[in-house]
Amino acid sequence: MRALSADLLSLIANTARDFIAEPSSALNANINRTLAAIGRLFDADRTYLFQLCAEQGVLSNTHEWSAPGVEPQIEHLQELPADLFPWWMEELRAGRAINLSSLDDLPPEGESMREMLEDQGIHSLLVLPLVCRGQLDGFVGFDHVRGSRCWSEEEVAVLRIVVSSFAQGFERQQIDQRLEQMAYEDPLTGLPNRSMLGRRLEDALATARRSGHLLAVGYLDLDAFKLVNDSYGHAAGDELLALMATRLRGSMQPGDTVARLGGDEFVVVLPELESRQRLMERAEALLALVAEPCTIGEGYGVAVSTSLGLRLVPPDDADPDLLLRQADQAMYAAKRAGRGRIHIFDASFEQREHARHARIRAIRSAITAGDLRLFVQPMVDLSTGKVSSLEALVRWASADQGLLLPGEWLPLIEDDSAILSLGDWVMEQALHWAHPWLSAGLCDGISVNVSAHELLDPGFTTRLSARLRSHPPLPPGALRLEVLESAALRDLSQVRATMRACCEAGVSFALDDFGTGYSSLSYLRQLPVSVIKIDRSFVKQMLTDPSDALIVRAVIDLAHAFGLRCVAEGVETSPHQEMLREMGCEFGQGFGIARPMPAEEFPAWVNRSAGFRAAAAGG
């Protein structure tokens, strides 16, 4: 027994060394090597390890060593229902060894095991529980089929130490797998994260170069996802993201990858494409998949669209980071085109993007350098011809291109933080001019256009209040902010809250371009506006198009039903003024009254045009 004890001690030392020093990736090899060493040391015929899948309640033989001439059993012992062996499992869960020198030693409650053990030719066996973190994770067994053996208590105790090394190896493997999962997997959706995506994309590119097939990188961004978070809460938003991840994962084909980069951004890698047409078919399918209605949170029904940017790759030396960046640029192009769209990146697009960003930088510089000019356009009372208010407008005095209208550059920064700086500049200029004009009786107020980006900026109300305090006080409602219908769509609840906070500071609101949005009547009920501006597209043709005339009249009647006043945009002639006056429209604005003019020229225009305005009003 002394020699055996020395061999046992050596086995324990080697096992401990292997399971501690070697990486968890070598766990299976270490287990197989140790099972073989035990089998030879104790002259066993089979040594093996079973693992228990607790979720499915099944046992599977995962590791096995068989002596020469002994038939392996591992192929026949997979996914066995654990509840078929109640006595066996009860003993192991209690931490007890099953030590049978003969099958005749089976207790009555274990007789159900006899047939299966006899089918394997087992005469005697020792089975030890494999316990990981206090839970039964399986068992390790030692069979004799060509004879029998009675295992001593000392041998059982030593083998328990060996089995505990197995358990420690599995625990370490689980920890390593969890760490790898944390490093390469998005915790919310279980999808690959950016790091894993980089690896997968490199592999896909290498395959594409070898095969010559096309590969596409798609960048998806959910449209108006912030509205879901703000309306239903972040838990519901997370639920939506997890649902979208499940949908996208389910649509992937062998070799495809879908990853989440964070927020509401996903990336798909689509290799082995036969043609550009096939790419578009799959892209359209992705858009349709995301757009399917779903239920989240406490039964909230939602439907979101997605903007998809694609970078199609021939077998070239494209860099994964560059591909992602270009797909991202294409996605923003799709979003600018109206959302729920697809845009494919190309070289000319990249050149346009570089030019666009250069233009944005130039606009930022113009704001900082003071290269902007404030213009105003009067709105007059159609009954008296008196100037009621002014709309503050902006021009860019470019050293290279001269005076530029907003349509030539303002759309570039609508979704850029530069719009906040521009808005602050216009507001400061409008307040600077407003007090002396109101004090001189030249007008009753001034209007400033406000973008969606400004209304959704958390600091907007604070900055506006500070500017109002830094200037002489204006009468309540004299400062009017004009909001586009489409701006409110970004986040109706937040826009409404911002508008109400501004109203408390004495600011009034107008709904601009009325009739061109999506739910005009709904906005009139929910937004604290006092004026609506009828879009010029209706006013311009009202003299010759009866349908436009009906629309204008309907808008005026609707506004009055809600206790609101109307400003008609696009008033170009005296007949326009006369028809609008007859319809009950209070105010008009357009080239037929006055073109936009530099702010400093407004007082002179008031004096010069007084007679003309009175005549046009019928006075």
C-alpha positions as CSV (number, residue, x, y, z in Angstrom):
1,M,0.0,0.0,0.0
2,R,3.0,2.3,0.6
3,A,4.0,2.2,-3.1
4,L,0.4,2.8,-4.0
5,S,0.2,5.7,-1.7
6,A,3.3,7.2,-3.2
7,D,1.7,6.9,-6.7
8,L,-1.5,8.4,-5.3
9,L,0.4,11.4,-3.9
10,S,2.2,11.8,-7.2
11,L,-1.2,11.7,-9.0
12,I,-2.6,14.3,-6.7
13,A,0.4,16.6,-7.1
14,N,0.4,16.3,-10.9
15,T,-3.3,16.9,-11.1
16,A,-3.2,20.0,-8.9
17,R,-0.2,21.3,-10.9
18,D,-2.0,20.8,-14.2
19,F,-5.3,22.3,-13.2
20,I,-3.6,25.3,-11.6
21,A,-0.7,26.1,-14.0
22,E,-2.3,25.4,-17.4
23,P,-5.0,27.6,-19.0
24,S,-8.7,26.6,-18.8
25,S,-8.6,25.9,-22.5
26,A,-6.5,22.8,-21.6
27,L,-9.2,21.5,-19.2
28,N,-10.5,18.7,-21.4
29,A,-7.1,17.4,-22.2
30,N,-6.1,17.5,-18.5
31,I,-9.2,15.6,-17.5
32,N,-8.7,12.9,-20.1
33,R,-5.0,12.6,-19.1
34,T,-6.0,12.2,-15.4
35,L,-8.7,9.7,-16.1
36,A,-6.3,7.6,-18.0
37,A,-3.7,7.8,-15.2
38,I,-6.3,6.8,-12.6
39,G,-7.5,3.9,-14.8
40,R,-4.0,2.5,-15.2
41,L,-3.0,3.1,-11.6
42,F,-6.0,1.2,-10.2
43,D,-6.3,-1.3,-13.0
44,A,-9.8,0.0,-13.9
45,D,-11.5,-0.8,-17.1
46,R,-13.3,2.4,-17.7
47,T,-13.0,5.9,-16.1
48,Y,-15.3,8.7,-17.1
49,L,-17.0,12.0,-16.3
50,F,-20.7,12.9,-16.7
51,Q,-21.9,16.5,-16.6
52,L,-25.4,17.5,-15.5
53,C,-27.4,20.1,-17.4
54,A,-29.6,21.4,-14.7
55,E,-31.8,23.4,-17.0
56,Q,-32.7,20.4,-19.1
57,G,-32.4,17.8,-16.4
58,V,-30.1,15.5,-18.5
59,L,-26.8,13.8,-18.0
60,S,-24.2,13.4,-20.7
61,N,-20.9,11.4,-20.8
62,T,-18.4,14.1,-21.8
63,H,-15.0,12.4,-21.0
64,E,-14.0,8.7,-21.0
65,W,-10.9,6.5,-20.9
66,S,-11.2,2.7,-21.7
67,A,-8.6,0.1,-21.1
68,P,-7.4,-1.8,-24.1
69,G,-10.0,-4.4,-25.2
70,V,-12.8,-2.7,-23.3
71,E,-15.6,-1.2,-25.4
72,P,-16.1,2.5,-24.9
73,Q,-19.7,3.6,-23.9
74,I,-19.5,7.4,-24.4
75,E,-21.5,7.4,-27.6
76,H,-24.4,5.6,-26.0
77,L,-24.6,7.8,-22.9
78,Q,-25.7,11.2,-24.0
79,E,-28.6,13.4,-22.7
80,L,-30.0,10.8,-20.3
81,P,-32.9,12.1,-18.3
82,A,-31.7,12.4,-14.7
83,D,-35.1,11.7,-13.2
84,L,-34.8,8.1,-14.5
85,F,-32.2,7.5,-11.7
86,P,-33.7,9.0,-8.6
87,W,-31.7,6.9,-6.0
88,W,-28.5,7.6,-7.9
89,M,-29.1,11.3,-8.1
90,E,-30.2,11.5,-4.5
91,E,-27.0,9.9,-3.3
92,L,-24.9,12.2,-5.4
93,R,-26.8,15.3,-4.3
94,A,-26.2,14.3,-0.7
95,G,-22.5,14.2,-1.4
96,R,-22.2,10.5,-0.9
97,A,-20.0,8.1,-2.9
98,I,-21.6,5.2,-4.7
99,N,-19.2,2.3,-4.0
100,L,-20.5,-1.1,-5.3
101,S,-18.1,-4.0,-5.2
102,S,-20.9,-6.0,-6.9
103,L,-24.2,-5.1,-8.4
104,D,-25.8,-7.3,-5.8
105,D,-24.9,-4.4,-3.4
106,L,-27.5,-2.2,-5.0
107,P,-30.2,-1.3,-2.5
108,P,-33.9,-1.9,-3.5
109,E,-34.4,1.7,-4.4
110,G,-31.4,1.5,-6.8
111,E,-32.6,-1.6,-8.7
112,S,-33.7,0.6,-11.6
113,M,-30.0,1.1,-12.4
114,R,-29.2,-2.6,-12.6
115,E,-30.3,-3.2,-16.2
116,M,-28.3,-0.2,-17.6
117,L,-25.2,-1.2,-15.6
118,E,-25.4,-4.8,-16.7
119,D,-25.8,-3.7,-20.4
120,Q,-22.4,-2.0,-20.0
121,G,-20.9,-5.2,-18.5
122,I,-20.2,-3.5,-15.2
123,H,-19.3,-5.8,-12.3
124,S,-18.3,-3.2,-9.7
125,L,-18.0,0.6,-9.7
126,L,-17.1,3.7,-7.7
127,V,-19.0,7.0,-8.5
128,L,-18.1,10.3,-6.9
129,P,-20.1,13.5,-7.1
130,L,-18.7,16.4,-9.0
131,V,-19.7,19.5,-7.1
132,C,-19.2,23.1,-8.3
133,R,-20.0,26.0,-6.1
134,G,-22.2,23.9,-3.9
135,Q,-24.3,22.5,-6.7
136,L,-24.1,19.0,-8.2
137,D,-22.5,19.4,-11.7
138,G,-22.1,15.7,-12.6
139,F,-20.1,12.8,-11.4
140,V,-16.9,10.8,-12.0
141,G,-17.0,7.0,-12.3
142,F,-14.5,4.1,-12.2
143,D,-15.8,0.8,-13.6
144,H,-14.5,-2.8,-13.6
145,V,-16.0,-5.0,-16.3
146,R,-13.4,-7.8,-16.4
147,G,-13.4,-8.4,-12.7
148,S,-14.5,-6.6,-9.5
149,R,-12.9,-4.3,-6.9
150,C,-13.7,-3.1,-3.5
151,W,-12.5,0.5,-3.1
152,S,-11.0,1.4,0.3
153,E,-11.9,4.4,2.2
154,E,-8.4,5.8,1.7
155,E,-8.7,5.4,-2.0
156,V,-12.1,7.0,-2.1
157,A,-10.8,9.9,-0.1
158,V,-7.8,10.4,-2.4
159,L,-10.0,10.2,-5.5
160,R,-12.4,12.8,-4.0
161,I,-9.4,15.2,-4.0
162,V,-8.8,14.5,-7.6
163,V,-12.5,15.0,-8.5
164,S,-12.4,18.3,-6.6
165,S,-9.6,19.4,-8.8
166,F,-11.9,18.6,-11.8
167,A,-14.5,20.8,-10.2
168,Q,-12.1,23.6,-9.6
169,G,-11.1,23.3,-13.3
170,F,-14.7,23.7,-14.4
171,E,-15.2,26.6,-12.1
172,R,-12.1,28.3,-13.5
173,Q,-13.3,27.6,-17.0
174,Q,-16.7,29.1,-16.3
175,I,-15.0,32.2,-14.9
176,D,-12.7,32.5,-17.9
177,Q,-15.7,32.0,-20.2
178,R,-17.7,34.7,-18.3
179,L,-14.7,37.1,-18.6
180,E,-14.4,36.4,-22.3
181,Q,-18.2,36.9,-22.6
182,M,-17.9,40.2,-20.8
183,A,-15.1,41.2,-23.1
184,Y,-16.7,40.2,-26.4
185,E,-20.5,40.1,-25.7
186,D,-23.0,42.9,-25.3
187,P,-24.6,42.3,-21.8
188,L,-28.1,43.5,-22.7
189,T,-28.6,41.6,-26.0
190,G,-26.1,38.8,-25.9
191,L,-24.8,39.9,-29.3
192,P,-21.1,40.3,-30.1
193,N,-19.8,43.7,-29.1
194,R,-17.4,46.0,-31.0
195,S,-14.4,43.9,-30.1
196,M,-15.8,40.6,-31.3
197,L,-17.3,42.4,-34.3
198,G,-13.7,43.5,-35.3
199,R,-12.5,39.9,-35.2
200,R,-15.5,38.5,-37.1
201,L,-15.1,41.3,-39.7
202,E,-11.4,40.5,-40.2
203,D,-12.2,36.8,-40.7
204,A,-15.0,37.7,-43.2
205,L,-12.7,39.9,-45.1
206,A,-10.1,37.2,-45.3
207,T,-12.7,34.8,-46.6
208,A,-14.0,37.3,-49.2
209,R,-10.5,37.8,-50.5
210,R,-10.0,34.1,-51.0
211,S,-13.4,33.4,-52.5
212,G,-13.9,36.5,-54.6
213,H,-17.5,37.0,-53.3
214,L,-18.9,40.3,-52.2
215,L,-19.2,41.3,-48.6
216,A,-21.4,44.0,-47.1
217,V,-21.2,45.8,-43.8
218,G,-24.5,47.3,-42.7
219,Y,-24.9,49.9,-40.0
220,L,-28.4,50.2,-38.4
221,D,-29.7,52.9,-36.2
222,L,-33.3,52.8,-34.8
223,D,-35.2,55.9,-35.7
224,A,-36.8,57.9,-32.9
225,F,-35.6,55.4,-30.3
226,K,-35.2,58.2,-27.7
227,L,-38.9,58.8,-28.0
228,V,-39.5,55.2,-26.8
229,N,-37.2,55.7,-23.8
230,D,-38.8,59.0,-22.9
231,S,-42.4,57.8,-23.4
232,Y,-42.3,54.4,-21.7
233,G,-39.1,54.3,-19.7
234,H,-35.6,52.9,-20.1
235,A,-36.6,49.4,-19.0
236,A,-39.1,49.3,-21.9
237,G,-36.4,50.8,-24.2
238,D,-34.0,48.0,-23.2
239,E,-36.7,45.5,-23.8
240,L,-37.2,46.9,-27.3
241,L,-33.4,46.6,-28.0
242,A,-33.3,43.0,-26.8
243,L,-36.3,42.2,-29.0
244,M,-34.7,43.8,-32.1
245,A,-31.5,41.9,-31.3
246,T,-33.5,38.7,-31.3
247,R,-35.2,39.5,-34.6
248,L,-31.9,40.4,-36.3
249,R,-30.1,37.3,-34.9
250,G,-33.0,35.1,-36.2
251,S,-32.6,36.6,-39.7
252,M,-28.9,35.9,-40.0
253,Q,-27.7,33.1,-42.3
254,P,-24.7,30.8,-41.7
255,G,-21.5,33.0,-41.7
256,D,-23.4,36.2,-41.1
257,T,-22.8,38.4,-38.0
258,V,-25.0,40.8,-36.1
259,A,-23.5,42.9,-33.3
260,R,-24.6,45.7,-31.1
261,L,-22.2,48.7,-30.7
262,G,-24.2,50.4,-28.0
263,G,-27.3,52.5,-27.7
264,D,-29.6,51.7,-30.6
265,E,-26.9,50.9,-33.1
266,F,-26.4,47.5,-34.6
267,V,-24.0,46.2,-37.3
268,V,-24.5,43.3,-39.7
269,V,-21.8,41.6,-41.7
270,L,-23.2,39.8,-44.7
271,P,-20.6,37.7,-46.6
272,E,-20.9,35.5,-49.6
273,L,-23.2,37.8,-51.5
274,E,-23.8,36.9,-55.1
275,S,-24.8,40.3,-56.3
276,R,-25.7,43.9,-55.4
277,Q,-29.3,42.9,-56.0
278,R,-29.1,40.2,-53.4
279,L,-27.7,42.7,-51.0
280,M,-30.7,45.1,-51.5
281,E,-33.1,42.2,-51.1
282,R,-31.6,41.4,-47.7
283,A,-31.4,45.1,-46.7
284,E,-35.1,45.6,-47.5
285,A,-35.9,42.4,-45.5
286,L,-34.0,43.9,-42.5
287,L,-35.9,47.1,-42.7
288,A,-39.2,45.3,-42.8
289,L,-38.2,43.0,-39.9
290,V,-37.4,45.9,-37.6
291,A,-40.5,47.8,-38.6
292,E,-42.9,45.0,-37.5
293,P,-45.0,46.2,-34.6
294,C,-44.3,44.8,-31.1
295,T,-45.4,45.1,-27.5
296,I,-43.1,46.2,-24.8
297,G,-43.3,47.2,-21.1
298,E,-46.8,47.2,-19.7
299,G,-48.5,46.3,-23.0
300,Y,-47.3,49.3,-25.0
301,G,-47.6,48.8,-28.7
302,V,-44.8,50.4,-30.7
303,A,-43.4,50.3,-34.2
304,V,-40.0,51.8,-35.1
305,S,-38.2,52.1,-38.3
306,T,-34.4,51.9,-38.9
307,S,-32.0,53.8,-41.1
308,L,-29.5,51.4,-42.8
309,G,-26.1,52.4,-44.2
310,L,-24.3,49.8,-46.3
311,R,-20.6,49.5,-47.4
312,L,-20.3,46.9,-50.2
313,V,-16.8,45.4,-50.3
314,P,-15.1,43.7,-53.3
315,P,-12.1,41.6,-52.4
316,D,-9.7,44.5,-51.6
317,D,-7.5,45.6,-48.7
318,A,-10.3,47.4,-46.8
319,D,-9.7,48.0,-43.1
320,P,-12.4,46.9,-40.7
321,D,-12.4,50.3,-38.9
322,L,-12.7,52.2,-42.1
323,L,-15.5,49.9,-43.3
324,L,-17.5,50.6,-40.1
325,R,-16.9,54.3,-40.3
326,Q,-18.0,54.4,-43.9
327,A,-21.1,52.3,-43.2
328,D,-21.8,54.7,-40.3
329,Q,-21.6,57.7,-42.7
330,A,-23.9,56.0,-45.1
331,M,-26.4,55.4,-42.3
332,Y,-26.5,59.1,-41.4
333,A,-27.1,59.8,-45.1
334,A,-30.1,57.4,-45.0
335,K,-31.4,59.2,-41.9
336,R,-31.0,62.6,-43.5
337,A,-33.0,61.3,-46.5
338,G,-36.0,60.8,-44.3
339,R,-35.4,57.8,-42.0
340,G,-36.5,54.2,-42.7
341,R,-34.1,54.4,-45.7
342,I,-31.1,52.6,-47.2
343,H,-28.0,54.3,-48.4
344,I,-25.0,52.5,-50.0
345,F,-21.6,54.1,-49.5
346,D,-19.4,54.9,-52.5
347,A,-16.3,56.9,-53.1
348,S,-18.1,60.0,-54.4
349,F,-20.3,59.9,-51.2
350,E,-17.1,60.0,-49.1
351,Q,-15.9,63.0,-51.0
352,R,-19.3,64.7,-50.5
353,E,-19.1,63.9,-46.8
354,H,-15.7,65.4,-46.5
355,A,-17.0,68.5,-48.3
356,R,-20.0,68.6,-46.0
357,H,-17.9,68.4,-42.8
358,A,-15.6,71.2,-44.2
359,R,-18.7,73.3,-44.8
360,I,-19.9,72.7,-41.3
361,R,-16.5,73.8,-39.9
362,A,-16.7,76.9,-42.0
363,I,-20.2,77.7,-40.6
364,R,-18.9,77.2,-37.1
365,S,-16.1,79.6,-37.8
366,A,-18.5,82.1,-39.2
367,I,-20.6,82.0,-36.0
368,T,-17.5,82.5,-33.9
369,A,-16.0,85.2,-36.1
370,G,-19.3,87.2,-36.2
371,D,-19.7,86.8,-40.0
372,L,-23.5,86.6,-39.6
373,R,-26.0,89.3,-40.3
374,L,-29.5,89.7,-38.7
375,F,-32.3,90.3,-41.2
376,V,-36.0,90.9,-40.4
377,Q,-39.2,90.5,-42.3
378,P,-42.3,92.3,-41.1
379,M,-45.7,90.7,-40.4
380,V,-48.5,93.2,-40.7
381,D,-52.1,93.5,-39.4
382,L,-54.1,92.9,-42.6
383,S,-56.9,95.2,-41.3
384,T,-54.7,98.2,-40.4
385,G,-51.4,97.7,-42.2
386,K,-49.6,98.2,-38.9
387,V,-46.5,96.2,-38.3
388,S,-47.4,93.6,-35.6
389,S,-44.2,91.7,-35.4
390,L,-40.9,90.9,-37.1
391,E,-39.4,87.5,-38.0
392,A,-35.7,87.4,-37.2
393,L,-33.8,85.9,-40.0
394,V,-30.1,85.2,-40.5
395,R,-27.6,85.6,-43.4
396,W,-24.1,84.4,-43.7
397,A,-21.7,87.1,-45.0
398,S,-19.2,84.8,-46.6
399,A,-15.9,86.4,-47.7
400,D,-15.8,84.1,-50.7
401,Q,-19.4,83.8,-51.7
402,G,-21.1,87.0,-50.5
403,L,-24.4,87.1,-48.6
404,L,-25.8,83.5,-48.4
405,L,-29.4,82.7,-47.7
406,P,-30.2,80.1,-45.0
407,G,-31.3,77.5,-47.5
408,E,-27.7,77.3,-48.8
409,W,-26.2,76.3,-45.5
410,L,-28.6,76.0,-42.6
411,P,-29.7,72.4,-43.4
412,L,-26.2,71.3,-42.9
413,I,-26.2,72.0,-39.2
414,E,-29.8,71.2,-38.3
415,D,-28.7,68.0,-36.5
416,D,-25.3,69.4,-35.4
417,S,-24.4,71.2,-32.2
418,A,-23.5,74.3,-34.2
419,I,-27.3,74.9,-34.5
420,L,-27.2,75.7,-30.8
421,S,-24.6,78.4,-31.2
422,L,-26.4,79.8,-34.2
423,G,-29.7,79.9,-32.2
424,D,-28.0,81.7,-29.3
425,W,-26.5,84.3,-31.7
426,V,-29.9,85.0,-33.4
427,M,-31.7,85.2,-30.0
428,E,-29.1,87.7,-28.7
429,Q,-29.4,89.9,-31.8
430,A,-33.2,89.8,-31.7
431,L,-33.4,90.8,-28.1
432,H,-30.8,93.6,-28.7
433,W,-33.0,95.2,-31.4
434,A,-36.4,94.4,-29.9
435,H,-36.5,96.8,-27.0
436,P,-35.7,100.1,-28.9
437,W,-38.2,99.1,-31.7
438,L,-41.0,98.3,-29.3
439,S,-40.2,101.5,-27.3
440,A,-40.5,103.6,-30.5
441,G,-43.8,101.9,-31.4
442,L,-42.3,100.4,-34.6
443,C,-43.7,96.9,-33.8
444,D,-45.4,94.9,-31.1
445,G,-43.0,92.0,-30.9
446,I,-40.3,89.9,-32.6
447,S,-40.3,86.2,-33.6
448,V,-37.3,83.8,-33.6
449,N,-37.2,80.4,-35.3
450,V,-36.3,77.6,-33.0
451,S,-35.0,74.2,-34.2
452,A,-35.8,70.8,-32.9
453,H,-32.2,70.4,-31.7
454,E,-32.6,73.6,-29.6
455,L,-36.0,72.5,-28.1
456,L,-34.6,69.1,-27.1
457,D,-31.4,70.6,-25.6
458,P,-31.6,70.4,-21.8
459,G,-30.0,73.8,-21.4
460,F,-32.2,75.7,-23.8
461,T,-34.7,77.2,-21.2
462,T,-31.9,78.1,-18.9
463,R,-29.9,80.0,-21.6
464,L,-33.1,81.7,-22.8
465,S,-34.0,82.9,-19.3
466,A,-30.5,84.2,-18.8
467,R,-30.6,86.2,-22.0
468,L,-34.0,87.7,-21.2
469,R,-32.7,88.9,-17.8
470,S,-29.7,90.5,-19.5
471,H,-31.9,92.8,-21.7
472,P,-34.6,95.3,-20.8
473,P,-37.8,93.6,-20.1
474,L,-40.3,93.0,-22.9
475,P,-44.1,92.9,-22.6
476,P,-45.5,89.3,-22.1
477,G,-45.6,87.5,-25.4
478,A,-43.6,90.1,-27.3
479,L,-40.9,87.5,-27.8
480,R,-42.4,84.7,-29.9
481,L,-40.6,81.5,-30.8
482,E,-41.6,79.8,-34.0
483,V,-41.6,76.0,-34.0
484,L,-42.0,73.7,-37.0
485,E,-44.6,71.0,-36.8
486,S,-41.9,68.4,-37.7
487,A,-39.7,69.6,-34.8
488,A,-42.4,68.6,-32.3
489,L,-42.3,65.1,-33.7
490,R,-38.8,64.4,-32.4
491,D,-40.1,64.2,-28.8
492,L,-43.6,65.6,-28.2
493,S,-43.5,65.3,-24.4
494,Q,-40.1,67.0,-24.0
495,V,-41.0,69.7,-26.6
496,R,-44.2,70.4,-24.8
497,A,-42.4,70.7,-21.4
498,T,-39.8,73.1,-22.8
499,M,-42.5,75.3,-24.4
500,R,-44.5,75.5,-21.1
501,A,-41.3,76.5,-19.2
502,C,-40.7,79.2,-21.8
503,C,-44.3,80.4,-21.5
504,E,-43.8,80.9,-17.8
505,A,-40.9,83.2,-18.6
506,G,-43.3,85.4,-20.7
507,V,-42.5,83.9,-24.1
508,S,-45.2,83.0,-26.6
509,F,-45.1,80.4,-29.4
510,A,-46.2,80.1,-33.0
511,L,-46.6,76.8,-35.0
512,D,-44.8,77.4,-38.3
513,D,-45.6,76.0,-41.7
514,F,-48.9,74.7,-40.4
515,G,-50.6,72.0,-42.5
516,T,-47.4,70.4,-43.8
517,G,-46.8,68.2,-40.7
518,Y,-48.3,65.0,-39.6
519,S,-50.9,65.6,-36.9
520,S,-51.7,69.3,-36.9
521,L,-55.0,69.0,-35.0
522,S,-53.3,67.0,-32.3
523,Y,-50.5,69.6,-31.9
524,L,-53.0,72.4,-31.6
525,R,-54.5,70.6,-28.6
526,Q,-51.2,69.7,-26.9
527,L,-48.8,72.5,-27.6
528,P,-49.1,75.9,-25.9
529,V,-49.2,78.0,-29.1
530,S,-51.0,81.3,-29.6
531,V,-50.4,81.8,-33.3
532,I,-50.3,79.5,-36.3
533,K,-48.5,80.4,-39.6
534,I,-50.2,79.1,-42.7
535,D,-47.6,77.6,-45.0
536,R,-46.7,79.7,-48.1
537,S,-47.4,76.7,-50.4
538,F,-51.1,77.0,-49.8
539,V,-51.2,80.8,-49.8
540,K,-49.3,81.3,-53.0
541,Q,-51.8,79.5,-55.2
542,M,-55.0,80.4,-53.4
543,L,-56.0,83.0,-56.0
544,T,-56.0,80.5,-58.8
545,D,-56.5,77.1,-57.1
546,P,-59.8,76.7,-55.3
547,S,-58.6,73.7,-53.3
548,D,-55.7,75.8,-51.8
549,A,-58.2,78.5,-51.1
550,L,-60.4,76.0,-49.2
551,I,-57.4,74.7,-47.3
552,V,-56.4,78.3,-46.2
553,R,-60.0,79.0,-45.1
554,A,-60.2,75.8,-43.2
555,V,-57.0,76.4,-41.4
556,I,-58.2,79.9,-40.4
557,D,-61.5,78.6,-39.1
558,L,-59.7,75.8,-37.2
559,A,-57.3,78.3,-35.6
560,H,-60.2,80.5,-34.5
561,A,-62.0,77.5,-33.1
562,F,-59.0,77.0,-30.8
563,G,-58.8,80.7,-30.0
564,L,-55.6,81.2,-32.0
565,R,-54.6,83.9,-34.5
566,C,-53.2,83.3,-38.0
567,V,-50.3,84.6,-40.0
568,A,-50.4,83.8,-43.7
569,E,-47.0,83.3,-45.2
570,G,-46.2,83.9,-48.9
571,V,-48.4,87.0,-49.3
572,E,-47.2,88.4,-52.7
573,T,-49.9,90.7,-53.9
574,S,-52.7,93.1,-52.8
575,P,-55.4,90.6,-54.0
576,H,-53.8,88.0,-51.6
577,Q,-54.1,90.5,-48.7
578,E,-57.7,91.3,-49.7
579,M,-58.8,87.6,-49.9
580,L,-57.1,86.7,-46.6
581,R,-58.7,89.7,-44.9
582,E,-62.1,88.6,-46.1
583,M,-61.4,85.0,-44.7
584,G,-60.6,86.5,-41.3
585,C,-56.8,86.0,-41.3
586,E,-55.3,88.6,-38.9
587,F,-51.8,88.9,-40.2
588,G,-49.8,88.6,-43.4
589,Q,-46.1,88.1,-44.3
590,G,-44.5,87.9,-47.7
591,F,-42.7,89.7,-50.5
592,G,-45.9,91.6,-51.4
593,I,-45.6,93.4,-48.0
594,A,-41.8,93.5,-47.5
595,R,-38.8,91.5,-48.4
596,P,-36.3,90.5,-45.6
597,M,-34.1,93.5,-44.8
598,P,-31.0,94.2,-42.6
599,A,-32.1,94.9,-39.1
600,E,-30.7,98.4,-39.1
601,E,-32.8,99.3,-42.1
602,F,-36.1,98.4,-40.5
603,P,-37.0,101.8,-38.9
604,A,-36.5,103.6,-42.2
605,W,-38.7,101.1,-44.0
606,V,-41.5,101.6,-41.4
607,N,-41.6,105.3,-42.1
608,R,-41.2,104.9,-45.9
609,S,-43.9,102.3,-46.3
610,A,-46.6,103.6,-43.9
611,G,-48.8,105.0,-46.6
612,F,-48.6,102.0,-48.8
613,R,-49.4,99.6,-46.0
614,A,-52.4,101.6,-45.0
615,A,-53.7,101.7,-48.6
616,A,-53.2,97.9,-49.0
617,A,-55.2,97.4,-45.8
618,G,-58.1,99.5,-47.2
619,G,-57.4,102.4,-44.9
